[in-house]
Amino acid sequence: MGDGWLWVTAHRTGEQGMIFRDLVDDLDENIDPNTVFEWFHPNVSKSEAVDMLVKCKAFLKSKMNYNKHVSDFHFNF
């Protein structure tokens, strides 16, 4: 943008706008920007996450079978 101004996007909120370059620091390349989200768990492996989701899906399906009137659950894997 020039003259020390940057156009930025906040990773957490998606907000965009102009800020002055001297007010920000460059992020360390080793920092994962997803850590700002409460759903992100950096210490869980992909296979552990899949296992947890499969268990959750089975639990919810059993609840759906018990409560036949619940019809707004959808699972896509």
MIPA-687474 format. One record per residue: y, x, z of N, C-alpha, C, O in turn; residue number from 1; residue in one letter. Coordinates in nm, 4 decimals. Last residue first. Layout:
# residues N
+----------+----------+----------+----------+----------+----------+----------+----------+----------+----------+----------+----------+-----+--------+
|  n.north |   n.east |     n.up | ca.north |  ca.east |    ca.up |  c.north |   c.east |     c.up |  o.north |   o.east |     o.up | num | residu |
+----------+----------+----------+----------+----------+----------+----------+----------+----------+----------+----------+----------+-----+--------+
|        Y |        X |        Z |        Y |        X |        Z |        Y |        X |        Z |        Y |        X |        Z | NUM |      a |
...
+----------+----------+----------+----------+----------+----------+----------+----------+----------+----------+----------+----------+-----+--------+
# end
This chain:
# residues 77
+----------+----------+----------+----------+----------+----------+----------+----------+----------+----------+----------+----------+-----+--------+
|  n.north |   n.east |     n.up | ca.north |  ca.east |    ca.up |  c.north |   c.east |     c.up |  o.north |   o.east |     o.up | num | residu |
+----------+----------+----------+----------+----------+----------+----------+----------+----------+----------+----------+----------+-----+--------+
|  -3.7754 |  -1.8435 |   0.6178 |  -3.8055 |  -1.7017 |   0.6403 |  -3.8335 |  -1.6364 |   0.5087 |  -3.8613 |  -1.5166 |   0.5040 |  77 |      f |
|  -3.6230 |  -2.1132 |   0.7470 |  -3.6373 |  -2.0396 |   0.6220 |  -3.6616 |  -1.8941 |   0.6550 |  -3.5760 |  -1.8286 |   0.7145 |  76 |      n |
|  -3.6425 |  -2.4259 |   0.8928 |  -3.6727 |  -2.2843 |   0.9069 |  -3.6900 |  -2.2232 |   0.7697 |  -3.7635 |  -2.2757 |   0.6861 |  75 |      f |
|  -3.4637 |  -2.6843 |   1.0421 |  -3.5109 |  -2.6247 |   0.9172 |  -3.5316 |  -2.4760 |   0.9407 |  -3.4479 |  -2.4091 |   1.0013 |  74 |      h |
|  -3.4290 |  -2.9901 |   1.2103 |  -3.4607 |  -2.8484 |   1.2203 |  -3.5129 |  -2.7992 |   1.0862 |  -3.5966 |  -2.8644 |   1.0238 |  73 |      f |
|  -3.3844 |  -3.2629 |   1.2307 |  -3.2791 |  -3.1802 |   1.1708 |  -3.3032 |  -3.0306 |   1.1914 |  -3.2082 |  -2.9523 |   1.1900 |  72 |      d |
|  -3.5491 |  -3.4423 |   1.3526 |  -3.5766 |  -3.4108 |   1.2118 |  -3.4743 |  -3.3172 |   1.1505 |  -3.4770 |  -3.2941 |   1.0296 |  71 |      s |
|  -3.7011 |  -3.5803 |   1.6175 |  -3.6136 |  -3.4680 |   1.5843 |  -3.6450 |  -3.4251 |   1.4416 |  -3.7548 |  -3.3771 |   1.4133 |  70 |      v |
|  -3.8956 |  -3.7667 |   1.6685 |  -3.7675 |  -3.8155 |   1.6174 |  -3.6703 |  -3.7037 |   1.5810 |  -3.5670 |  -3.7301 |   1.5195 |  69 |      h |
|  -4.1114 |  -3.6362 |   1.7846 |  -4.1194 |  -3.6712 |   1.6417 |  -3.9857 |  -3.7164 |   1.5840 |  -3.9641 |  -3.7057 |   1.4633 |  68 |      k |
|  -4.1548 |  -3.4104 |   1.9923 |  -4.0441 |  -3.5056 |   1.9745 |  -4.0348 |  -3.5426 |   1.8273 |  -3.9557 |  -3.4834 |   1.7539 |  67 |      n |
|  -4.3769 |  -3.2536 |   1.9368 |  -4.3750 |  -3.3355 |   2.0573 |  -4.2690 |  -3.4457 |   2.0462 |  -4.2921 |  -3.5599 |   2.0861 |  66 |      y |
|  -4.3007 |  -3.1226 |   1.7114 |  -4.4201 |  -3.2066 |   1.7038 |  -4.4268 |  -3.3001 |   1.8243 |  -4.4765 |  -3.4123 |   1.8142 |  65 |      n |
|  -4.0839 |  -2.9813 |   1.8153 |  -4.0588 |  -3.0813 |   1.7121 |  -4.1777 |  -3.1760 |   1.7012 |  -4.1592 |  -3.2965 |   1.6839 |  64 |      m |
|  -4.2138 |  -2.8070 |   1.9865 |  -4.1221 |  -2.9052 |   2.0435 |  -4.0937 |  -3.0169 |   1.9430 |  -4.0809 |  -3.1332 |   1.9810 |  63 |      k |
|  -4.3480 |  -2.6544 |   1.7980 |  -4.4267 |  -2.7305 |   1.8955 |  -4.3400 |  -2.8373 |   1.9606 |  -4.3881 |  -2.9474 |   1.9874 |  62 |      s |
|  -4.1300 |  -2.5407 |   1.6674 |  -4.2174 |  -2.6323 |   1.5932 |  -4.3007 |  -2.7152 |   1.6889 |  -4.3225 |  -2.8340 |   1.6648 |  61 |      k |
|  -4.0311 |  -2.3779 |   1.8716 |  -3.9508 |  -2.4904 |   1.8256 |  -4.0336 |  -2.5912 |   1.7463 |  -4.0113 |  -2.7119 |   1.7559 |  60 |      l |
|  -4.2456 |  -2.1927 |   1.8889 |  -4.2043 |  -2.2719 |   2.0043 |  -4.1275 |  -2.3960 |   1.9601 |  -4.1558 |  -2.5065 |   2.0062 |  59 |      f |
|  -4.2449 |  -2.0808 |   1.6330 |  -4.3637 |  -2.1516 |   1.6806 |  -4.3287 |  -2.2414 |   1.7985 |  -4.3772 |  -2.3542 |   1.8070 |  58 |      a |
|  -3.9880 |  -1.9617 |   1.6345 |  -4.0201 |  -2.0649 |   1.5352 |  -4.1402 |  -2.1472 |   1.5820 |  -4.1383 |  -2.2699 |   1.5722 |  57 |      k |
|  -4.0228 |  -1.7724 |   1.8360 |  -3.9235 |  -1.8785 |   1.8528 |  -3.9526 |  -1.9937 |   1.7575 |  -3.9430 |  -2.1103 |   1.7958 |  56 |      c |
|  -4.2124 |  -1.6070 |   1.7151 |  -4.2445 |  -1.6754 |   1.8406 |  -4.1498 |  -1.7926 |   1.8644 |  -4.1924 |  -1.8995 |   1.9080 |  55 |      k |
|  -4.0594 |  -1.5186 |   1.4976 |  -4.1830 |  -1.5925 |   1.4726 |  -4.2231 |  -1.6703 |   1.5976 |  -4.2633 |  -1.7863 |   1.5882 |  54 |      v |
|  -3.8547 |  -1.3788 |   1.6315 |  -3.8224 |  -1.4971 |   1.5506 |  -3.9458 |  -1.5822 |   1.5222 |  -3.9376 |  -1.7050 |   1.5226 |  53 |      l |
|  -4.0005 |  -1.1701 |   1.7515 |  -3.9285 |  -1.2661 |   1.8349 |  -3.8963 |  -1.3941 |   1.7582 |  -3.9086 |  -1.5042 |   1.8118 |  52 |      m |
|  -4.0945 |  -1.0384 |   1.5191 |  -4.1890 |  -1.0928 |   1.6158 |  -4.1218 |  -1.1986 |   1.7044 |  -4.1795 |  -1.3045 |   1.7294 |  51 |      d |
|  -3.8509 |  -0.9553 |   1.4074 |  -3.9361 |  -1.0493 |   1.3335 |  -4.0342 |  -1.1162 |   1.4288 |  -4.0553 |  -1.2372 |   1.4209 |  50 |      v |
|  -3.7713 |  -0.7741 |   1.6078 |  -3.6895 |  -0.8914 |   1.5781 |  -3.7706 |  -0.9975 |   1.5042 |  -3.7601 |  -1.1163 |   1.5348 |  49 |      a |
|  -3.9721 |  -0.5805 |   1.5879 |  -3.9555 |  -0.6547 |   1.7133 |  -3.8754 |  -0.7824 |   1.6903 |  -3.9076 |  -0.8871 |   1.7466 |  48 |      e |
|  -3.9236 |  -0.4872 |   1.3273 |  -4.0514 |  -0.5536 |   1.3566 |  -4.0447 |  -0.6317 |   1.4878 |  -4.1053 |  -0.7383 |   1.4986 |  47 |      s |
|  -3.6670 |  -0.3752 |   1.3597 |  -3.6869 |  -0.4870 |   1.2677 |  -3.8163 |  -0.5606 |   1.3004 |  -3.8187 |  -0.6837 |   1.3013 |  46 |      k |
|  -3.5934 |  -0.3092 |   1.7090 |  -3.6377 |  -0.2709 |   1.5746 |  -3.6563 |  -0.3958 |   1.4884 |  -3.6605 |  -0.5078 |   1.5394 |  45 |      s |
|  -3.3113 |  -0.3086 |   1.9076 |  -3.4284 |  -0.3864 |   1.8698 |  -3.4660 |  -0.3481 |   1.7268 |  -3.3833 |  -0.3533 |   1.6358 |  44 |      v |
|  -3.0707 |  -0.1941 |   1.9690 |  -3.1907 |  -0.1293 |   2.0225 |  -3.3184 |  -0.2072 |   1.9937 |  -3.4234 |  -0.1755 |   2.0495 |  43 |      n |
|  -2.8590 |  -0.3467 |   1.8740 |  -2.8915 |  -0.2218 |   1.8046 |  -3.0202 |  -0.1552 |   1.8528 |  -3.0735 |  -0.0682 |   1.7839 |  42 |      p |
|  -2.8181 |  -0.6627 |   1.8163 |  -2.8878 |  -0.5858 |   1.9194 |  -2.9356 |  -0.4543 |   1.8566 |  -3.0410 |  -0.4509 |   1.7931 |  41 |      h |
|  -2.5860 |  -0.9156 |   1.7600 |  -2.6358 |  -0.7849 |   1.7153 |  -2.6953 |  -0.7079 |   1.8320 |  -2.6301 |  -0.6900 |   1.9348 |  40 |      f |
|  -2.4656 |  -1.1383 |   1.8552 |  -2.6024 |  -1.1533 |   1.8058 |  -2.6645 |  -1.0196 |   1.7646 |  -2.7843 |  -1.0131 |   1.7373 |  39 |      w |
|  -2.2060 |  -1.0705 |   1.9142 |  -2.2976 |  -1.0912 |   2.0267 |  -2.4422 |  -1.1038 |   1.9815 |  -2.5332 |  -1.0821 |   2.0615 |  38 |      e |
|  -2.0492 |  -0.8067 |   1.7328 |  -2.1081 |  -0.9398 |   1.7316 |  -2.2102 |  -0.9546 |   1.8431 |  -2.2913 |  -0.8649 |   1.8661 |  37 |      f |
|  -1.9785 |  -0.5447 |   1.7409 |  -1.8817 |  -0.6407 |   1.7963 |  -1.9388 |  -0.7813 |   1.8030 |  -1.8832 |  -0.8670 |   1.8718 |  36 |      v |
|  -2.1672 |  -0.3984 |   1.6065 |  -2.1803 |  -0.4056 |   1.7517 |  -2.0793 |  -0.5009 |   1.8149 |  -2.0934 |  -0.5349 |   1.9323 |  35 |      t |
|  -2.1180 |  -0.3657 |   1.3393 |  -2.1795 |  -0.4918 |   1.3807 |  -2.1920 |  -0.5056 |   1.5316 |  -2.2242 |  -0.6139 |   1.5806 |  34 |      n |
|  -2.0325 |  -0.1077 |   1.2901 |  -1.9307 |  -0.2102 |   1.3147 |  -1.9887 |  -0.3445 |   1.3579 |  -1.9151 |  -0.4293 |   1.4085 |  33 |      p |
|  -2.1756 |   0.1665 |   1.4402 |  -2.2089 |   0.0491 |   1.3601 |  -2.1079 |  -0.0612 |   1.3897 |  -2.0981 |  -0.1049 |   1.5044 |  32 |      d |
|  -2.0690 |   0.4951 |   1.4174 |  -2.0552 |   0.3699 |   1.4911 |  -2.0859 |   0.2537 |   1.3970 |  -2.0294 |   0.2439 |   1.2881 |  31 |      i |
|  -2.0642 |   0.7185 |   1.2616 |  -2.1893 |   0.6903 |   1.3314 |  -2.1841 |   0.5597 |   1.4111 |  -2.2857 |   0.5181 |   1.4668 |  30 |      n |
|  -1.8084 |   0.7553 |   1.1706 |  -1.9064 |   0.7047 |   1.0744 |  -2.0381 |   0.6682 |   1.1409 |  -2.1171 |   0.5940 |   1.0826 |  29 |      e |
|  -1.5506 |   0.6410 |   1.3740 |  -1.6572 |   0.7394 |   1.3618 |  -1.7629 |   0.6804 |   1.2686 |  -1.8029 |   0.5655 |   1.2869 |  28 |      d |
|  -1.2610 |   0.5076 |   1.2176 |  -1.3841 |   0.4916 |   1.2946 |  -1.4775 |   0.6090 |   1.2709 |  -1.4820 |   0.6674 |   1.1627 |  27 |      l |
|  -0.9279 |   0.6245 |   1.2485 |  -1.0459 |   0.6071 |   1.1650 |  -1.1683 |   0.5954 |   1.2556 |  -1.1783 |   0.6642 |   1.3572 |  26 |      d |
|  -0.6879 |   0.4338 |   1.4329 |  -0.7680 |   0.5552 |   1.4160 |  -0.8829 |   0.5239 |   1.3215 |  -0.9296 |   0.4102 |   1.3151 |  25 |      d |
|  -0.3545 |   0.2964 |   1.4090 |  -0.5009 |   0.2877 |   1.4054 |  -0.5630 |   0.4257 |   1.3917 |  -0.4998 |   0.5206 |   1.3455 |  24 |      v |
|  -0.0829 |   0.3254 |   1.3882 |  -0.1331 |   0.2443 |   1.4997 |  -0.2848 |   0.2371 |   1.5064 |  -0.3393 |   0.1780 |   1.5996 |  23 |      l |
|  -0.0097 |   0.4546 |   1.1580 |  -0.0060 |   0.5321 |   1.2819 |  -0.0596 |   0.4552 |   1.4026 |  -0.0797 |   0.5141 |   1.5088 |  22 |      d |
|  -0.0116 |   0.2506 |   0.9600 |  -0.1186 |   0.3513 |   0.9658 |  -0.1229 |   0.4258 |   1.0989 |  -0.2316 |   0.4570 |   1.1475 |  21 |      r |
|   0.0617 |  -0.0811 |   1.0409 |   0.1138 |   0.0524 |   1.0172 |   0.0056 |   0.1553 |   1.0474 |  -0.0613 |   0.1467 |   1.1504 |  20 |      f |
|  -0.0922 |  -0.3515 |   0.8617 |  -0.0612 |  -0.2797 |   0.9850 |  -0.0100 |  -0.1415 |   0.9480 |  -0.0351 |  -0.0915 |   0.8384 |  19 |      i |
|  -0.1348 |  -0.6725 |   0.7201 |  -0.0819 |  -0.5371 |   0.7078 |  -0.0566 |  -0.4792 |   0.8465 |  -0.0069 |  -0.5472 |   0.9362 |  18 |      m |
|  -0.4463 |  -0.8602 |   0.7170 |  -0.3026 |  -0.8429 |   0.7246 |  -0.2637 |  -0.6975 |   0.7107 |  -0.3486 |  -0.6103 |   0.6919 |  17 |      g |
|  -0.7032 |  -1.0935 |   0.8078 |  -0.6483 |  -0.9886 |   0.7224 |  -0.4985 |  -0.9798 |   0.7407 |  -0.4322 |  -1.0777 |   0.7751 |  16 |      q |
|  -0.9957 |  -1.1790 |   0.9944 |  -0.8509 |  -1.1886 |   0.9721 |  -0.8032 |  -1.0704 |   0.8890 |  -0.8572 |  -0.9603 |   0.8994 |  15 |      e |
|  -1.2571 |  -1.1536 |   1.0628 |  -1.2288 |  -1.1740 |   0.9214 |  -1.0806 |  -1.1871 |   0.8911 |  -1.0425 |  -1.2044 |   0.7753 |  14 |      g |
|  -1.3415 |  -1.0936 |   1.3186 |  -1.2852 |  -1.2260 |   1.2932 |  -1.2624 |  -1.2571 |   1.1457 |  -1.2497 |  -1.3735 |   1.1078 |  13 |      t |
|  -1.4660 |  -0.8348 |   1.3063 |  -1.5150 |  -0.9393 |   1.3965 |  -1.4683 |  -1.0786 |   1.3567 |  -1.5473 |  -1.1729 |   1.3604 |  12 |      r |
|  -1.3160 |  -0.6811 |   1.1236 |  -1.4590 |  -0.7025 |   1.1018 |  -1.5101 |  -0.8213 |   1.1827 |  -1.5896 |  -0.9005 |   1.1321 |  11 |      h |
|  -1.0123 |  -0.7469 |   0.9835 |  -1.0803 |  -0.7349 |   1.1120 |  -1.2265 |  -0.7725 |   1.0923 |  -1.2570 |  -0.8837 |   1.0491 |  10 |      a |
|  -0.8862 |  -0.5657 |   0.7190 |  -0.9626 |  -0.6848 |   0.7541 |  -1.0321 |  -0.6585 |   0.8861 |  -1.1033 |  -0.5590 |   0.9001 |   9 |      t |
|  -0.5666 |  -0.4442 |   0.5978 |  -0.6921 |  -0.4332 |   0.6720 |  -0.7562 |  -0.5705 |   0.6910 |  -0.6914 |  -0.6747 |   0.6810 |   8 |      v |
|  -0.3545 |  -0.2420 |   0.4265 |  -0.4061 |  -0.3790 |   0.4275 |  -0.5447 |  -0.3714 |   0.4891 |  -0.6312 |  -0.3000 |   0.4384 |   7 |      w |
|  -0.1119 |  -0.0247 |   0.5721 |  -0.2481 |  -0.0475 |   0.5254 |  -0.2761 |  -0.1977 |   0.5233 |  -0.2270 |  -0.2717 |   0.6086 |   6 |      l |
|   0.1717 |   0.1917 |   0.5331 |   0.1155 |   0.0599 |   0.5623 |  -0.0234 |   0.0468 |   0.5018 |  -0.0505 |   0.0999 |   0.3941 |   5 |      w |
|   0.2964 |   0.4263 |   0.4566 |   0.2291 |   0.4227 |   0.5855 |   0.1688 |   0.2884 |   0.6235 |   0.1196 |   0.2726 |   0.7352 |   4 |      g |
|   0.3939 |   0.3908 |   0.1953 |   0.4887 |   0.4015 |   0.3059 |   0.4242 |   0.3869 |   0.4435 |   0.4889 |   0.3405 |   0.5374 |   3 |      d |
|   0.1121 |   0.2056 |   0.0546 |   0.2251 |   0.2962 |   0.0526 |   0.3125 |   0.2901 |   0.1764 |   0.3053 |   0.1943 |   0.2534 |   2 |      g |
|  -0.1175 |   0.0819 |   0.0000 |   0.0000 |   0.0000 |   0.0000 |   0.1249 |   0.0871 |   0.0000 |   0.2303 |   0.0464 |  -0.0490 |   1 |      m |
+----------+----------+----------+----------+----------+----------+----------+----------+----------+----------+----------+----------+-----+--------+
# end
